Amino acid sequence: MRNSNVERLLLKLLGPAKTDFLFSTLNFPVLLQDWEDGIVTRAELAQAMNMALFEGLLERSPNGRTYTNDAIAKGESVYFDHGALRTVRWASNGALPPGEAAFTRILRPLGFRLNGRYPLDKLGMTGRAYAHEDAPHEIAQFFVSELHPERFSKAFQQAVTNVVSSSKDPLTPAAVSQLWELEREGSLPIEAAYELLPVIVGAFARQHDVPSEADYEALLAESAEMAWISTEGNAFNHATDRVEDVFKLSDEEKAKGRPMKPEVERSRSGRVFQTAYRADSVARDFKSRDGKTVTRQVPGSFYEFITRKRTFDQATRSWVLDLRFDAGNAQGIFKMTANAAK
């Protein structure tokens, strides 16, 4: 049985075809099998947002779409483990709050809480994971990374300013008020949720103007990750299917000729294993040095796979799924967009 609140939210946002596809494709939290018509809980709104963002990722990643369609054709499904996005912690960020603050103001009212901090020093970044308090194992987590321009050259910092200083704030005053009410009450009337959902989904996008080709090249010379942000903004960098055996899956996808990462990343704990497709190539516009618009092929988003083993929780004296991440794994996965940058 479908949760009618989540279904109604998605029908209004995406229409019946995409809504049916998402319900038939993705895992659905057991918690949400109980609901009150017309009163949308924070977990229901979080799940609806995640499902919409997953669909958006498939729109930008043909390889991810092919994999998902293949899984459905075989009678399987996708267990949405986490989505990742990139931000820039920089004061000259236009109207958009710097770094992850632009998204914690959305995630916290929805019920997400910090679940780990991961230094990504090789990339000049910091990653933070956010898990949902109400259903941490079943509602997809967020891996939010911040890039630190102060760790790069002055020329790089100027290019960052040139790119992101035009950023708009996607949250309307009404959305800010609705998020505040959601955080206070834990739920919203469905009419308010109808208004809020497209705004928060729209926050996961590029908020700044078309970058110049010169700035893109300056950024790319020092950070493929910042160059990616200049064209894609805060869109989902990748979405991840939690699978039983990522090593077996990797071999099978390679045998099909899919653009897989050569090696599976292994966490230091020995409990988290990740691999991915290389980023899909996308056409993006730039402002040329002579003021014209030019189009280049650049790396877009990609699709990832993860296997999580269990760990023994001393507090509860029980085996639980290890929901943590690993800095080494993350930095290896991030290379999926670096390899295609040019």
Backbone torsions as a table, in degrees:
resi	resn	phi	psi	omega
1	MET	NA	132.7	-179.5
2	ARG	-81.8	142.0	170.8
3	ASN	-67.6	116.9	-172.5
4	SER	-68.0	-30.0	178.9
5	ASN	-66.6	-48.0	178.8
6	VAL	-63.3	-42.1	-179.8
7	GLU	-61.9	-45.5	-178.8
8	ARG	-64.5	-38.8	178.1
9	LEU	-62.3	-44.4	-178.3
10	LEU	-72.1	-36.7	177.5
11	LEU	-60.2	-41.7	-179.4
12	LYS	-69.5	-36.2	-177.2
13	LEU	-82.1	-42.5	-168.9
14	LEU	-116.2	-18.1	-176.6
15	GLY	90.9	168.9	-172.7
16	PRO	-67.7	-37.8	-175.4
17	ALA	-64.6	-49.6	-179.6
18	LYS	-68.4	-35.5	178.1
19	THR	-63.4	-46.8	178.2
20	ASP	-60.9	-41.9	179.5
21	PHE	-60.0	-45.5	-177.5
22	LEU	-66.3	-41.7	179.0
23	PHE	-66.9	-31.5	179.9
24	SER	-84.5	-10.0	-174.3
25	THR	-104.1	-45.1	-168.6
26	LEU	-98.3	149.7	170.3
27	ASN	-59.2	151.9	-179.8
28	PHE	-129.9	128.5	-174.4
29	PRO	-60.0	136.2	177.7
30	VAL	-59.0	-37.0	179.6
31	LEU	-51.6	-33.8	-173.6
32	LEU	-88.9	10.6	173.9
33	GLN	-77.1	-8.7	174.8
34	ASP	-118.1	130.0	-177.3
35	TRP	-153.7	166.2	176.3
36	GLU	-118.2	116.6	-177.3
37	ASP	-54.8	128.2	173.1
38	GLY	89.1	-9.4	176.1
39	ILE	-116.9	109.6	-173.0
40	VAL	-93.7	118.0	178.1
41	THR	-77.7	165.2	178.9
42	ARG	-61.9	-35.6	179.1
43	ALA	-67.6	-38.7	178.0
44	GLU	-65.1	-42.6	179.7
45	LEU	-67.9	-38.3	176.6
46	ALA	-62.2	-43.4	179.7
47	GLN	-65.5	-42.7	178.2
48	ALA	-61.5	-43.3	178.4
49	MET	-61.9	-45.6	-179.4
50	ASN	-62.4	-40.3	179.6
51	MET	-65.3	-40.8	177.9
52	ALA	-65.7	-39.6	179.1
53	LEU	-67.8	-35.3	176.2
54	PHE	-62.4	-44.5	177.5
55	GLU	-61.1	-41.0	178.1
56	GLY	-62.4	-38.1	177.8
57	LEU	-62.8	-42.3	179.4
58	LEU	-65.2	-29.8	176.5
59	GLU	-64.7	-30.5	-177.1
60	ARG	-98.1	-8.8	-177.5
61	SER	-126.9	91.8	178.2
62	PRO	-56.8	-35.7	178.1
63	ASN	-64.3	-40.8	176.7
64	GLY	-63.8	-39.5	178.2
65	ARG	-64.3	-43.2	179.8
66	THR	-62.4	-45.6	179.0
67	TYR	-59.9	-45.4	-177.7
68	THR	-65.2	-43.6	178.2
69	ASN	-62.2	-39.3	177.7
70	ASP	-62.4	-42.6	-179.4
71	ALA	-62.4	-43.9	-179.5
72	ILE	-65.7	-39.7	180.0
73	ALA	-62.1	-29.0	178.9
74	LYS	-87.9	4.8	-179.8
75	GLY	80.9	14.9	-179.5
76	GLU	-99.6	-176.6	179.4
77	SER	-142.0	179.1	179.4
78	VAL	-115.1	130.2	174.5
79	TYR	-99.7	102.1	-174.0
80	PHE	-71.5	105.4	-175.3
81	ASP	-84.3	-50.8	179.0
82	HIS	-163.5	158.4	170.7
83	GLY	-118.6	153.1	-177.5
84	ALA	-125.3	144.4	174.3
85	LEU	-141.8	158.5	-177.1
86	ARG	-115.9	140.6	178.1
87	THR	-133.1	169.7	178.9
88	VAL	-122.8	121.2	177.1
89	ARG	-88.4	91.9	-172.8
90	TRP	-148.5	134.1	-175.6
91	ALA	-64.7	-36.4	-178.3
92	SER	-85.3	64.8	-173.3
93	ASN	-113.0	25.3	-179.5
94	GLY	62.9	-138.6	-179.7
95	ALA	-86.9	-4.5	-177.4
96	LEU	-87.0	129.8	175.9
97	PRO	-55.5	142.3	-176.2
98	PRO	-70.5	145.6	173.0
99	GLY	59.9	-148.6	-174.3
100	GLU	-67.7	-14.2	178.8
101	ALA	-57.7	-27.7	178.5
102	ALA	-65.1	-21.1	-176.3
103	PHE	-115.4	-26.6	175.8
104	THR	-63.4	-28.9	177.4
105	ARG	-67.9	-16.3	173.9
106	ILE	-96.9	-46.3	-173.2
107	LEU	-67.2	-41.2	-176.9
108	ARG	-64.1	-46.2	175.5
109	PRO	-60.9	-26.9	179.0
110	LEU	-79.0	-7.4	176.8
111	GLY	105.6	6.8	179.3
112	PHE	-86.0	141.6	179.3
113	ARG	-132.3	151.6	-178.5
114	LEU	-56.3	131.0	-177.1
115	ASN	-128.3	22.6	177.4
116	GLY	143.6	143.6	177.1
117	ARG	-117.8	136.0	-172.4
118	TYR	-133.7	107.8	176.6
119	PRO	-66.4	126.5	177.2
120	LEU	-113.6	60.6	-168.5
121	ASP	-63.7	-32.5	179.0
122	LYS	-63.0	-23.4	-178.3
123	LEU	-104.1	-2.5	-175.5
124	GLY	67.9	36.5	-175.1
125	MET	-135.8	166.3	170.0
126	THR	-129.6	133.6	177.8
127	GLY	-109.4	145.7	175.4
128	ARG	-136.0	136.7	179.0
129	ALA	-101.5	142.3	177.8
130	TYR	-126.2	121.2	179.1
131	ALA	-111.5	152.2	-178.0
132	HIS	-81.6	129.5	-177.6
133	GLU	-62.6	-34.3	-172.4
134	ASP	-81.9	-29.3	-179.2
135	ALA	-152.5	68.0	-172.2
136	PRO	-62.1	-29.5	-178.4
137	HIS	-84.6	-15.8	-171.2
138	GLU	-116.2	-30.2	174.2
139	ILE	-88.8	127.6	-174.4
140	ALA	-56.3	136.5	175.4
141	GLN	-76.0	170.4	172.0
142	PHE	-120.5	132.9	171.7
143	PHE	-109.4	106.1	-174.6
144	VAL	-106.7	120.2	-179.9
145	SER	-109.1	146.4	175.9
146	GLU	-116.1	131.8	172.4
147	LEU	-93.8	140.1	-176.7
148	HIS	-110.0	93.3	-177.2
149	PRO	-59.4	-26.7	-178.9
150	GLU	-63.9	-13.3	177.6
151	ARG	-86.3	0.3	-178.0
152	PHE	-116.8	-176.0	-175.0
153	SER	-71.4	165.1	177.5
154	LYS	-62.5	-39.8	179.2
155	ALA	-63.1	-39.6	177.5
156	PHE	-63.3	-45.4	-179.9
157	GLN	-60.5	-38.6	178.5
158	GLN	-66.3	-38.8	178.3
159	ALA	-65.2	-38.4	176.1
160	VAL	-59.9	-47.6	179.0
161	THR	-59.2	-44.7	180.0
162	ASN	-57.8	-37.0	-175.6
163	VAL	-80.0	-51.8	-168.1
164	VAL	-93.3	-9.1	-177.3
165	SER	-67.0	-14.9	178.0
166	SER	-90.4	6.6	-173.9
167	SER	-61.3	137.6	174.0
168	LYS	-98.0	157.0	174.9
169	ASP	-93.4	117.0	-177.4
170	PRO	-74.1	-16.0	-178.2
171	LEU	-82.0	121.5	176.7
172	THR	-78.9	161.7	174.5
173	PRO	-55.4	-37.7	178.6
174	ALA	-64.3	-40.6	179.6
175	ALA	-65.2	-40.6	177.7
176	VAL	-60.0	-42.9	178.8
177	SER	-65.4	-41.2	-179.5
178	GLN	-67.4	-38.3	177.0
179	LEU	-65.4	-39.1	177.4
180	TRP	-62.5	-43.0	178.8
181	GLU	-65.4	-39.9	178.5
182	LEU	-62.1	-42.0	179.5
183	GLU	-66.2	-37.0	-178.9
184	ARG	-73.3	-45.5	-171.7
185	GLU	-96.8	-24.4	-175.5
186	GLY	83.3	0.3	180.0
187	SER	-158.9	167.5	176.9
188	LEU	-139.2	150.1	167.4
189	PRO	-60.0	146.8	-174.1
190	ILE	-61.5	-29.7	178.5
191	GLU	-62.5	-40.1	177.3
192	ALA	-69.6	-37.8	178.5
193	ALA	-65.1	-36.5	174.7
194	TYR	-56.0	-41.6	-178.2
195	GLU	-73.4	-38.0	-173.3
196	LEU	-76.4	-39.2	-172.4
197	LEU	-56.0	-49.9	-179.8
198	PRO	-63.9	-28.0	179.4
199	VAL	-70.1	-46.5	-177.9
200	ILE	-73.0	-33.1	173.8
201	VAL	-64.2	-39.9	179.2
202	GLY	-67.4	-16.6	177.8
203	ALA	-68.9	-23.0	-179.4
204	PHE	-88.0	70.5	-176.0
205	ALA	-159.3	-178.6	175.3
206	ARG	-84.5	126.2	-177.0
207	GLN	-103.3	-7.5	-178.4
208	HIS	-103.5	168.9	-176.8
209	ASP	-70.1	170.8	176.2
210	VAL	-57.7	126.5	-178.6
211	PRO	-75.5	159.2	174.4
212	SER	-81.7	153.5	178.9
213	GLU	-64.2	-36.9	179.8
214	ALA	-64.2	-43.4	178.2
215	ASP	-65.5	-40.9	178.7
216	TYR	-58.8	-45.4	-178.8
217	GLU	-66.6	-36.5	177.4
218	ALA	-65.0	-40.4	178.9
219	LEU	-69.5	-43.4	-178.0
220	LEU	-62.2	-31.9	-179.4
221	ALA	-63.3	-25.8	-176.8
222	GLU	-117.5	-24.9	-176.8
223	SER	-153.9	107.7	175.6
224	ALA	-62.8	-27.9	-179.1
225	GLU	-69.4	-43.0	178.5
226	MET	-70.4	-34.8	175.4
227	ALA	-61.8	-38.8	177.6
228	TRP	-63.5	-44.0	179.2
229	ILE	-61.2	-35.3	-177.5
230	SER	-62.7	-29.8	179.7
231	THR	-99.6	-32.4	-173.5
232	GLU	-106.7	-17.5	179.1
233	GLY	66.4	-132.0	-176.8
234	ASN	-102.7	25.1	175.6
235	ALA	-64.6	159.3	173.1
236	PHE	-55.0	120.1	175.1
237	ASN	-71.3	-41.6	172.9
238	HIS	-158.8	157.8	170.5
239	ALA	-119.3	152.8	-166.7
240	THR	-130.1	131.1	175.0
241	ASP	-94.4	125.6	175.3
242	ARG	-84.2	117.3	-174.6
243	VAL	-120.2	162.5	-176.9
244	GLU	-70.9	-40.9	-175.0
245	ASP	-141.9	95.5	-175.7
246	VAL	-69.7	-25.7	178.4
247	PHE	-68.6	-45.3	177.7
248	LYS	-63.0	-44.3	179.3
249	LEU	-61.0	-43.1	-179.6
250	SER	-59.2	-45.0	179.4
251	ASP	-63.4	-41.0	-179.1
252	GLU	-66.3	-41.8	-179.2
253	GLU	-69.0	-37.3	176.2
254	LYS	-63.0	-39.0	179.9
255	ALA	-64.9	-26.4	176.9
256	LYS	-82.7	-5.2	-178.8
257	GLY	83.8	16.0	179.2
258	ARG	-73.4	152.4	-175.0
259	PRO	-79.9	69.2	-174.8
260	MET	-83.8	151.3	169.2
261	LYS	-58.4	136.8	-175.5
262	PRO	-59.5	-41.4	-175.7
263	GLU	-124.4	150.6	174.5
264	VAL	-82.1	133.1	176.7
265	GLU	-79.2	136.4	-178.2
266	ARG	-121.0	128.2	-179.9
267	SER	-71.9	158.5	177.8
268	ARG	-63.5	-27.4	179.1
269	SER	-73.1	-19.4	-176.0
270	GLY	77.0	16.6	-177.0
271	ARG	-121.3	-8.0	-178.0
272	VAL	-127.3	124.7	-175.6
273	PHE	-129.7	131.9	-173.6
274	GLN	-137.6	145.4	169.5
275	THR	-148.8	177.7	-173.6
276	ALA	-163.7	163.1	164.5
277	TYR	-75.8	155.2	167.9
278	ARG	-67.1	154.6	-178.0
279	ALA	-60.6	141.5	172.9
280	ASP	-70.4	144.5	178.5
281	SER	-84.3	137.4	-179.6
282	VAL	-131.5	153.7	177.5
283	ALA	-91.5	126.8	179.8
284	ARG	-132.1	144.2	179.3
285	ASP	-85.5	148.9	175.3
286	PHE	-137.7	156.3	171.0
287	LYS	-88.3	122.0	-179.1
288	SER	-79.6	171.5	-178.3
289	ARG	-64.4	-24.8	179.3
290	ASP	-97.2	12.5	174.3
291	GLY	89.0	-0.1	179.3
292	LYS	-87.2	168.8	176.0
293	THR	-98.4	127.3	177.9
294	VAL	-122.0	152.5	-179.4
295	THR	-116.5	134.5	178.1
296	ARG	-130.9	152.4	172.3
297	GLN	-85.1	125.5	-178.6
298	VAL	-134.5	163.3	178.5
299	PRO	-70.5	134.9	176.7
300	GLY	-105.4	-137.5	-177.9
301	SER	-90.6	172.0	-178.7
302	PHE	-148.5	177.4	-175.2
303	TYR	-119.3	135.4	-173.8
304	GLU	-121.6	163.0	178.3
305	PHE	-134.5	142.3	-177.4
306	ILE	-141.5	141.8	170.0
307	THR	-118.1	128.4	179.6
308	ARG	-115.6	128.6	174.9
309	LYS	-94.2	167.0	179.9
310	ARG	-88.1	155.2	174.9
311	THR	-130.6	152.1	-178.5
312	PHE	-86.1	119.4	-179.0
313	ASP	-87.3	113.6	-177.9
314	GLN	-66.5	-31.3	-177.4
315	ALA	-67.6	-43.2	-177.6
316	THR	-98.5	-6.6	-177.3
317	ARG	54.6	47.3	-179.0
318	SER	-148.9	161.1	176.3
319	TRP	-83.3	130.5	179.8
320	VAL	-132.4	153.1	177.7
321	LEU	-68.0	135.1	179.5
322	ASP	-78.5	106.6	-177.0
323	LEU	-92.4	5.9	-178.0
324	ARG	-78.1	170.0	175.9
325	PHE	-114.7	-172.9	-178.8
326	ASP	-145.0	129.9	-176.5
327	ALA	-61.1	-40.4	179.2
328	GLY	-64.2	-44.4	176.3
329	ASN	-57.7	-47.0	-176.1
330	ALA	-61.0	-43.8	-178.7
331	GLN	-66.4	-32.6	175.2
332	GLY	-68.7	-41.6	179.4
333	ILE	-66.5	-36.6	-178.9
334	PHE	-60.2	-23.7	-179.6
335	LYS	-66.2	-12.2	179.1
336	MET	-64.1	-24.4	174.3
337	THR	-95.6	-20.8	179.5
338	ALA	-72.5	-37.0	-174.3
339	ASN	-63.5	-28.9	-176.8
340	ALA	-94.7	-7.0	-177.6
341	ALA	-70.9	139.1	179.7
342	LYS	-159.8	NA	NA
